[in-house]
Structure formats: structure tokens, C-alpha cells
Amino acid sequence: MATIVLSGTVALVVLGFGDPIWWLAAVALLGLYVRLGRGGSAGSSSATGTGTGTGTPAGGGTPTSYRAYRERRDRQARWERRYRRERPFEARRQERQKTR
């Protein structure tokens, strides 16, 4: 991921010699990468106050508290029960494929 972002940034900087608007695009790309892309530092964004009220980081990563984890897990379980209830044939087919 980092190599793609860095090579894209270099390409935008090179294009920027003809039109400086590309430099702004390079800065925006680096800014997005720093804010959202780094896998290890995504959990620290909630400590700085940028997380949402549910305890998840702004990027939608892993929950920062057990309560947020439980809420997400329960919401997923409710969705899966509803899916199985409303679409029994698809649910059975998916279960058969999963056990193979």
C-alpha cells in the first residue's frame, strides 16, 4: 500500500511541474494516506478525539472498547438472523458452501 501511495505521489509531483494543481493532489493523497491508510496507527485516532461516538475509529476500524465490540457483534447477529429468516434458500445454500 505504501509503495502505491508513494509512487502515485511521485507521479503527481512530476506532473506538477507542468500544472501546480497536481502538487495539491499529491498533498491530498499523502494526507489521506496518513489519516486513513496506515494500518497500525488507525486505532490511535480515537485517542485524539477523532473517533465516533460508538467507540470506533474514524476510519471504521476495530472497536476501541468491549462495549462497542459487543454492539457491533449483536448488530451483525441480528442482521444474519433476519437474512436467514427472509431468504431461507440463499441462507441454506451459503451454509452448504461453507461446510464444503
VEXMARSE-207667 format. One record per residue (C-alpha): residue in three letters; y, x, z. Coordinates in steps of 0.5 Angstrom, whole numbers, padded with zeros to 4 digits, always signed. Layout:
N
ALAYXZ ...
// end
This chain:
100
MET+0000+0000+0000 ALA+0005+0006+0002 THR+0004+0009-0005 ILE+0005+0003-0009 VAL+0012+0002-0005 LEU+0014+0009-0005 SER+0012+0009-0013 GLY+0016+0003-0014 THR+0022+0005-0010 VAL+0022+0012-0014 ALA+0022+0008-0021 LEU+0027+0003-0018 VAL+0031+0009-0017 VAL+0030+0013-0023 LEU+0032+0006-0027 GLY+0038+0006-0022 PHE+0042+0012-0026 GLY+0043+0007-0032 ASP+0045+0001-0027 PRO+0046+0002-0020 ILE+0043-0005-0018 TRP+0036-0002-0019 TRP+0038+0002-0013 LEU+0040-0004-0009 ALA+0033-0007-0011 ALA+0030+0000-0008 VAL+0033-0001-0002 ALA+0031-0008-0001 LEU+0024-0006-0003 LEU+0024-0001+0003 GLY+0027-0006+0008 LEU+0021-0011+0006 TYR+0016-0006+0007 VAL+0019-0003+0014 ARG+0020-0010+0016 LEU+0013-0013+0014 GLY+0009-0008+0011 ARG+0007-0003+0016 GLY+0000-0006+0019 GLY+0001-0002+0025 SER+0008-0004+0027 ALA+0007-0011+0026 GLY+0005-0013+0033 SER+0012-0010+0036 SER+0016-0014+0032 SER+0015-0020+0038 ALA+0018-0015+0043 THR+0024-0014+0040 GLY+0025-0022+0039 THR+0024-0023+0032 GLY+0018-0027+0033 THR+0017-0034+0033 GLY+0016-0039+0039 THR+0009-0039+0038 GLY+0008-0032+0040 THR+0006-0030+0033 PRO+0010-0024+0030 ALA+0015-0026+0025 GLY+0010-0023+0019 GLY+0005-0028+0021 GLY+0000-0023+0024 THR-0004-0023+0030 PRO-0002-0027+0036 THR+0001-0023+0042 SER-0002-0028+0047 TYR-0008-0031+0049 ARG-0005-0038+0049 ALA-0002-0037+0042 TYR-0009-0035+0040 ARG-0012-0041+0043 GLU-0007-0046+0040 ARG-0009-0043+0033 ARG-0016-0043+0034 ASP-0016-0050+0036 ARG-0012-0052+0031 GLN-0017-0049+0026 ALA-0023-0052+0029 ARG-0019-0059+0028 TRP-0018-0057+0021 GLU-0025-0055+0020 ARG-0028-0062+0023 ARG-0023-0066+0019 TYR-0025-0063+0013 ARG-0033-0064+0014 ARG-0031-0071+0016 GLU-0027-0072+0010 ARG-0031-0068+0005 PRO-0038-0068+0007 PHE-0042-0066+0001 GLU-0037-0060+0000 ALA-0038-0058+0007 ARG-0046-0058+0007 ARG-0045-0054+0000 GLN-0041-0049+0003 GLU-0046-0049+0009 ARG-0052-0048+0005 GLN-0048-0042+0001 LYS-0046-0039+0008 THR-0053-0038+0010 ARG-0056-0035+0004 
// end
